[in-house]
Amino acid sequence: RLVNFPMDGHACPLKFGSYAYPKSEMIYTWTKGPKNSVEVPEESSSLVQYDLLGHTASTDTVKSITGEYIVMTVHFHLRRKMGYFMIQTYIPCIMTVILSQVSFWINKESVPARTVFGITTVLTMTTLSISARHSLPKVSYATAMDWFIAVCFAFVFSALIEFAAVNYF
């Protein structure tokens, strides 16, 4: 699930077992025990989008109609790196919200300047929102990044509404 995207983590399982030989014919065991048998060299644990936090190993017995089978499982625990999303989404959204607040400091008679700030920041937030959704799989629920962008958009849009209210009254 991507509810906490991009501040999420995952546990990726790697399972070893036999479908041909039941437990009575073949038993899998960890050579150094489940805690020490899996070694991940530092140079081979480099991932572009994730940090490898560690791993856990376990042995389970799976029952089926043909017998009981030993399955060894290693879960690799990963955490997503935030750098790309900070540079591409979070910092631009924060800067756009700050820019939208500048219109509060412009004289209320300077209608063109305030209009430019209001419309430009709303369009910028719309563009940032669309580009952020392209880096996600299509999911039917809101992610943490969606909520962040929605709150930023609310701040930007409220600055535009404030400008309209000041001009009207």
N, C-alpha and C positions, 0 to 999 in steps of 0.2 A: 504494500500500500504506500501511496505517495502523499499521505496527508501532511506530513512534516517536510515535504520537499521544499527547498534543497538542504534542509538541516536534518536529513534522515540518515539512517544506517540500515544495513541489511546483514542477514546471516545466510551465506550461501552454502548449501550442503553438498558434500561429495560423498557418495555412498559406494561401498565395495561389498559385493556379495555374490553368491552363486545361485542361479536358478536351476541348475542341473543336479547339484549334489546337496541333499538335505544335511542337517546338523549331524545326523548319525554317520554320515560318510565323510564330511569335511567341516572342520571347525576353524574359523578365522580368529586369530589373536593378534594383539598389538605386541611387537617384539620387545619394546621397552615400556610397556604399559600405556594406557590411553593418554596420559599427560605428556609423555616424552617421545612418543613414536613419530610424530609428525614434526618435521623440521622444515621451516621456510627460510631459505637463505635471503639475506637482506637485498642482494642485487636482483633477485628474481621476484621480489614482492613489491615492485614499483608499478603502481597503476596510475593512469592519467587522471581519472575522475574520483578515485577513492583512496583512503588511507586504510591499510590493513591493521586493525587493532589487535588481532590475535585469533586464536582458534580453539575450539573444544572438540574433543574426540569421545566417541561412545560406541558401545557394542550393544546391539539389540537382537532379540530373537523374533523372527516374523513367522507367524503360523499361516499355513494355507492348506488347501485340501490335499496337496501332495506331500505335506510334511512340514517340519520346522526348519527354518533357514537362519543362518547367522548373517547379520548385516552390520558392517562397520561404517560409521558415519563420522566425517569431519565437517564441522561448521566453521567457515571462515567469516569472521566478523569484520564488516567494512563500514566506514563512515565516509559520506560524500564530502569532497573538497569544496569549499565555498568560494574560492578565489574568482572563478569565472562569473559566478552569479553576482558577487559583490561588484565587479567591474562592469558587467553588462546590464544589470537590472537595479540592484539596491542603491548604489551611489547615484546613478542618473535620476532615479525616482526621488531621492532625498534632495538632490540639487534642484529638481523641477519644483518640488514643494516650496523650497526656500525662495526660488525665483518668483513663484506665484504670490508669495507674501510681500514681495517688494512693492506690488501695486497698492498696498495699504499706505505706503509712505509717499506716494505720488499725489500731487495736488488734485483734488476732485474735479477741477476745471480742465485738467489735462486728459480729456476723454480719449483721444487717439492713443496716447501712451498706455493708458490703463487697459484699453481694448486689446492692444497688441499683447500685453502681458497676459491677460486673461485667456484669450483665444489660443495663443501660442502654447501656453502651458497645458491647456486642456488637450490640444492636439498632440503635444509631446507625450503626455501620459497615455493617450490612446495608442500611439505608436509603440511606446515601451511595453504596454500591456500585450499587444499583439505579438511583438517579437519575443516576449518572455514565454508565451504559450507555445511558440514553435520549438522550444527546447524541452518540452514535456511530452510524454505520451498522452494520447487522448484519454482522459479519465472523466468520469461523470460527477466528480465531487471537487470541492475547492481545496487547494493546497495552501500551505503557509505562505508561499509566495503570492498566490492569488489574493489572499486576505491583505497582505502588505500593500500590494498594488491598489486594491480597492480602497483602503484607508487613505493612501496617498492621493488617489483620484478624488476622494471626498474632500480632502483639504483644498486641492486645486480648484475643484468645481465650486466649493463654498466661497473662495476668493472671487470667482467670477460672479456669483450670485450677489455677493456683497457689493461689487462694483455696480451691478444693475440696480440694487436697492438704493445706493447713494445717489445715482443719477436720477432715479425716479422720484425720490422724496426730497 
